[in-house]
């Protein structure tokens, strides 16, 4: 067996410590303070639909302002890039290899069958599946209709997750969701 480069041990330690430090920051912050910070950010959103990233590889706010938004990840050095353009990538390559997220994993499709938009979650033939509220989205078909508060997971483990959020304009005030 070839000698292992010592930098790999350091790399493993850094990856592990960064994940643990992230948890330590969360655990050391009061829940009311965390919620207040989230609420302040969400109140600033324009009315519309969003995916709120909740996992370590999906953190952030994705506005659903296009008719299709594709979710996936970048190709690893051992993979060929996908021909499909991914709009938002999850960094699901712990230890530089994919965990659960496919290069082209899922997409959100915006439709307007009536007077308001509907948002549908479709699996794009992902390897580990797309889940809506812990139920697997069939890889073929029209997908599943999203509702405010739904949890979308790219893979079963719920590491790469999003919350579907609809920001509404309140009467006489800035954008905010009355249910938030």
N, C-alpha and C positions, 0 to 999 in steps of 0.2 A: 504494500500500500504506500502510495506517495506521501511524503511529508505534508502536513496541513499548514498552510500559511497562517502564522499567528494573527494576522489582521482579521481573519475570519472569526476567531474567538472574540476579538474586540468588537467586531460588527454584531455578532450574536448578542453580546452583552449590551451594546447600545440599543439594539432593537427591543430587547426585553425591558431594559430600564426606561426607555421612552414610553412604553405601554404602561408600565407600573406608575411612572410619574404622572401620566395623564389621569389615571385613576385616583392618584393621591390628590391632585388638584380638585377633581370633582368631589371627593370625599371630604376635603377640608373646607369646602365652600358651603355655606348654609343653603338649604333647599329654597327658602324664600328668596334669597339673593339670586340664586340661579334662575328661578322663575321670573323675578322682576327684570333681570337682564334680557331674558328671552322675550318677555312681553314688550319691553321697550323697543326691541328690534322689530318685532312683528307688527307693532303699531305703525311703523314707518313704511310698511309695504303698501304698494298701490293695490287697489282692488283687483282680484284675480286668483288664479290657482297656482299653487307652488308645491314642490317637493321639498320637505325640510329634512336634510341629512342628519341622521342620528347616530350612525356608526363611526368608528375611527377612520374608516376609509371613504365615508360618504358625507362628512361634515360640510355644511353649507346650505344655501338657499337656492333652489333652482326654480326660476320663473317658467311657468308653462304657457308661454306666449306664442308658440308656434303650433301648427296643426299636428306635428309629430316631433317628439323628443326621444332620442335613442340613448339608452343607458348601457354602459359596458365598461371595458378597461383597455388600457394600452396593451399591445403585444409585448411579451417578454422577449429577451434576446434569443430564446430558443424557438420562437414562433414567427410565422409570417404575419405581417400586418393584415388586418381585415380590409376588404374592399368597401365595406359599409362605413360611412362616416358616423362616429359616435359623438353625440352632442355633449354628454357629460360622462366623465370617467370616474369610476371608483378605483382607489389605489389598493386593490385586493391582491397584492403580490407580496405578501409577507415572506421574507426570505427569498425574494426575487422569483418566486414561482406562484402561479395562480392558486387561490384557495377555493373559491366558489363562483366568482363572477366570470362569465364568459366575455370574450372580446366584444361581441354584440349580444347583449343579454335580454333586454326588454325594451319596450317603448311605450310611451304615453301618447295616445291619439286623442286629439281634441275634435269633437263633432258638435254640430249645432242642429239637432233634429227639430227643435222648437224655437223658443225665444231666448234660450240661454244655452251656454256651452255645457257639454257633458265630456267627461274625461274617462278614457278606457285604458286599462293596463293589458298589454299583450306580451306574452313570452315569445322571444325570437328564436326558439329552438335551443335554449341554453342547456348546458350540460347538467347543472345542479338545480335547475328549476327556478321559477319566479313564484313568490307566495304573496297572497293578499290576505291579511289577517290570519296567518298560519294555514291557509288553504292554498294548495297548489293551483296555479293558473294553467289551464290546459294549453299545451304548446301549439295547438292549432285551434282555429276558431276566431270568433269576434273579440275575445278577451273578456275582461270583467270591468264593470262600471265602478268607478271610484267615488267615494263619498268622503266628506270632511271627516278627518280623524282616522282614516284607514291607514294601516301599516303595510308598506310594501317592502318585501325582503328579497334581495338577490341571492338566493341560496337558502337552505333550510336553517342554518345556524343563527340567523338574525344578527349577524355581524355587520353586514352591508345593508342597512335599512334606511327607509325614508318614511316620513309621515306626510300624507296628502292633506294639504291645508288650503282653505279658501278664505282669503282676506276680503272682507266686505267693508263698504263705507258706512260709517255710523252717521246718524243724523246730526248735522252741526259739528262734526269733528273729523279728525284725520282717519285714514284707513285703519280699520281694526276689525277683528272678527268678534261679534257679540258672544260667541260661544267660548272664546279663548279665556 
